[in-house]
Amino acid sequence: MISDPMFYAVAVPAVILLGLSKGGFTGFGMLSMPLLALVIPPIHGASIILPILIVQDAVGVWVYRREWDRRNMAILLPGAIIGIVLGYVFAARVSDAAIAFAVGVISVTFGGRRLLIERRGGGRTAVRAGIPAGLLWGGISGFTSMIANAGAPPFQVYVIPQRLPKELFVGTGILFFAIMNWVKLPFFIALGQLDRGSLMTSFALFPLAIASTWAGVILVRKVPAERFFTLIYVLLIAVGLKLLWDGRGLF
């Protein structure tokens, strides 16, 4: 178990950001790994974060257990599972920087476009959850989640244009990523990223993880739907810019 105070000075805000993300503010969680990378190796950070994510998922899934879209889940999950398997197979061959840069371009382009459309009063027509597009974006989400912990932007690219009610959008995302984290677990074990020390550190952070997730749930329900989705677009752009920065090593 890690005892360095400097680690916890960074881990506490990282876990809070994860909790807010799991409570519904999708995007905040993307900032947690870069924070942890300031004090520990990324692989070690991932081994600590995954059990925390699973605990936070349990809280979110219970809260939104009746608010998720079955059609989206049925379409997205098969692609996501294939993407996770491919991510595991190609983990040693695919550059994190290349994945980060590609997802960053998608995030900034999509988020910026949606903001412009909304501000001009367009985009009011909901897009149906299509099967080919869902399998594609689900696969990309699973792959980027396994490789670079960046599964949220592809999910949002597919689901946001459907204009689901806020609670349904949040609940679908929470359940989708909860299942993905359980699918990823054996692959993380196979990669040797979970050990007794990292698990003990995760356990120490569980109370904060649960409390911050509940805080996210409460805050999401207080934010009007229109402002909520505007915030999601802004977060998507911010995450995209962060990923572009991570992928700058390509040039």
C-alpha positions in Angstrom: 0.0 0.0 0.0 1.3 3.5 -0.9 2.0 5.6 2.1 3.6 8.7 0.4 1.5 11.8 1.4 2.3 13.4 -2.0 0.5 10.5 -3.7 -2.7 11.1 -1.7 -2.5 14.9 -2.3 -2.9 14.0 -6.0 -5.1 10.9 -5.6 -7.8 12.6 -3.6 -8.7 15.1 -6.4 -8.3 12.4 -9.0 -10.8 10.2 -7.2 -13.2 13.1 -6.7 -13.1 13.8 -10.5 -13.8 10.1 -11.2 -16.8 10.2 -8.8 -18.2 13.3 -10.5 -17.8 11.6 -13.8 -19.5 8.4 -12.6 -22.3 10.5 -11.1 -23.1 11.8 -14.6 -20.6 14.5 -15.5 -18.9 12.4 -18.2 -15.5 13.8 -19.0 -14.2 14.8 -15.6 -12.8 11.3 -15.1 -10.4 11.7 -18.1 -8.4 14.1 -16.0 -7.7 11.6 -13.2 -5.0 9.5 -14.9 -2.9 12.5 -15.9 -3.0 13.6 -12.3 -1.8 10.3 -11.0 0.9 10.1 -13.6 2.5 13.1 -11.9 3.5 10.9 -8.9 3.4 7.2 -10.1 3.9 5.3 -13.3 0.7 5.2 -15.5 0.5 1.4 -15.4 0.5 1.5 -11.6 -2.1 4.2 -11.6 -4.3 2.1 -13.8 -4.1 -0.8 -11.4 -5.2 1.4 -8.6 -8.0 3.2 -10.5 -9.8 0.1 -12.0 -11.1 -1.3 -8.6 -12.2 2.3 -7.7 -14.1 2.6 -11.0 -15.8 -0.7 -10.3 -17.0 0.5 -6.9 -18.2 3.8 -8.3 -19.9 2.0 -11.1 -21.9 0.0 -8.6 -23.2 3.2 -7.0 -24.1 4.7 -10.3 -25.8 1.6 -11.7 -27.9 1.3 -8.6 -29.0 4.9 -8.8 -29.9 4.7 -12.5 -31.0 1.1 -12.5 -34.3 2.0 -14.2 -32.9 4.7 -16.4 -31.0 3.3 -19.4 -31.7 2.7 -23.0 -31.9 -1.0 -24.0 -31.5 -0.5 -27.7 -28.3 1.5 -27.3 -26.9 -1.1 -24.9 -27.8 -4.0 -27.2 -26.1 -2.2 -30.1 -23.0 -0.8 -28.4 -21.9 -3.6 -26.1 -21.0 -6.3 -28.8 -18.8 -3.8 -30.6 -17.3 -2.6 -27.3 -16.3 -6.2 -26.2 -14.7 -6.8 -29.6 -12.9 -3.5 -29.2 -11.6 -4.4 -25.7 -10.3 -7.7 -27.0 -8.5 -6.0 -29.9 -7.1 -3.4 -27.5 -5.6 -6.2 -25.4 -4.2 -7.9 -28.4 -2.6 -4.8 -29.9 -1.7 -3.1 -26.5 2.0 -3.6 -27.1 1.8 -2.6 -30.8 -0.3 0.5 -30.8 1.0 3.9 -29.7 -0.9 5.5 -26.8 0.0 8.8 -28.4 -1.6 7.9 -31.8 -4.8 6.7 -30.1 -4.9 9.8 -27.9 -4.4 12.1 -30.9 -7.1 10.4 -33.0 -9.7 10.4 -30.2 -8.7 14.1 -29.5 -9.4 15.1 -33.1 -12.8 13.3 -33.0 -13.7 14.9 -29.6 -12.8 18.5 -30.5 -14.5 18.2 -34.0 -17.7 16.7 -32.7 -18.0 18.8 -29.5 -17.3 22.0 -31.4 -19.8 21.1 -34.1 -22.5 20.2 -31.7 -22.0 23.5 -29.7 -22.3 25.5 -33.0 -25.5 23.6 -34.0 -27.1 24.1 -30.6 -26.3 27.8 -30.5 -27.8 28.3 -33.9 -31.0 26.5 -32.8 -30.4 23.5 -35.0 -29.9 19.8 -34.2 -33.4 19.5 -32.6 -34.2 16.3 -34.6 -33.2 13.2 -32.8 -31.1 10.6 -34.7 -32.1 7.0 -34.3 -29.7 4.6 -32.7 -28.4 2.9 -35.9 -26.9 -0.6 -35.7 -23.8 -0.2 -38.0 -22.8 3.1 -36.5 -23.4 1.8 -33.0 -21.2 -1.3 -33.5 -18.5 0.9 -35.0 -18.5 3.5 -32.2 -19.0 0.9 -29.5 -15.9 -0.9 -30.9 -13.9 2.3 -31.0 -15.0 3.1 -27.4 -13.9 -0.4 -26.2 -10.6 -0.2 -28.0 -9.7 3.3 -26.8 -10.8 2.5 -23.3 -8.5 -0.5 -23.2 -5.5 1.2 -24.8 -5.7 4.8 -23.5 -8.6 5.0 -21.0 -10.5 7.2 -23.5 -13.7 5.4 -24.1 -16.1 8.2 -23.3 -15.7 10.4 -26.4 -16.7 7.7 -29.0 -19.7 6.8 -26.8 -20.8 10.4 -26.8 -20.3 10.9 -30.5 -22.9 8.1 -31.1 -25.4 8.8 -28.3 -25.6 12.6 -28.0 -27.2 13.1 -31.4 -30.1 10.8 -30.3 -31.2 13.6 -27.9 -32.1 11.2 -25.1 -33.6 12.6 -21.9 -30.8 13.7 -19.5 -31.3 10.9 -17.0 -31.5 8.2 -19.8 -28.3 9.5 -21.3 -26.5 9.4 -18.0 -27.9 6.0 -16.9 -27.0 4.4 -20.3 -23.4 5.7 -20.1 -23.0 4.6 -16.5 -24.2 1.0 -17.2 -22.2 0.8 -20.5 -18.9 1.7 -18.9 -19.7 -0.4 -15.8 -20.0 -3.5 -18.0 -16.9 -2.5 -19.9 -14.8 -2.2 -16.7 -15.8 -5.8 -15.7 -14.9 -7.0 -19.2 -11.6 -5.3 -19.0 -10.8 -6.7 -15.5 -9.4 -10.1 -16.6 -7.3 -8.5 -19.3 -5.8 -6.1 -16.7 -5.0 -9.1 -14.5 -3.5 -10.9 -17.5 -1.3 -7.9 -18.1 -0.1 -8.2 -14.4 -1.4 -4.7 -13.4 -3.2 -5.8 -10.2 -1.2 -6.7 -7.1 -1.8 -6.7 -3.3 -0.3 -3.3 -2.8 -2.3 -1.5 -5.5 -5.5 -3.2 -4.2 -4.9 -2.0 -0.6 -4.3 1.5 -1.9 -7.6 1.3 -3.8 -9.4 0.1 -0.7 -8.2 3.1 1.3 -9.7 5.4 -1.3 -13.1 3.6 -1.5 -15.0 5.8 1.0 -14.0 8.9 -1.0 -14.9 7.2 -4.2 -18.4 6.4 -3.0 -19.0 9.9 -1.5 -17.8 11.7 -4.7 -20.0 9.5 -6.9 -23.1 10.4 -4.8 -22.1 14.0 -5.0 -22.0 13.7 -8.8 -25.5 12.1 -8.9 -26.9 14.9 -6.8 -25.3 17.7 -8.8 -26.4 16.2 -12.1 -30.0 16.2 -11.1 -29.9 19.9 -10.1 -28.5 21.0 -13.5 -31.2 21.8 -16.2 -31.0 19.5 -19.2 -30.0 22.2 -21.7 -27.1 23.4 -19.5 -26.1 19.8 -18.8 -25.6 19.0 -22.5 -23.8 22.2 -23.1 -21.5 21.3 -20.3 -21.0 17.9 -21.8 -20.0 19.4 -25.1 -17.5 21.8 -23.4 -16.0 18.8 -21.4 -15.8 16.8 -24.6 -13.8 19.6 -26.2 -11.6 20.0 -23.1 -10.9 16.2 -23.0 -10.2 16.3 -26.8 -7.6 19.1 -26.3 -6.0 17.2 -23.5 -5.8 14.1 -25.7 -4.3 16.1 -28.6 -1.7 17.3 -26.1 -1.0 13.7 -25.0 -0.6 12.8 -28.7 1.8 15.6 -29.5 4.7 13.2 -29.5 3.7 12.0 -33.0 5.0 15.2 -34.4 
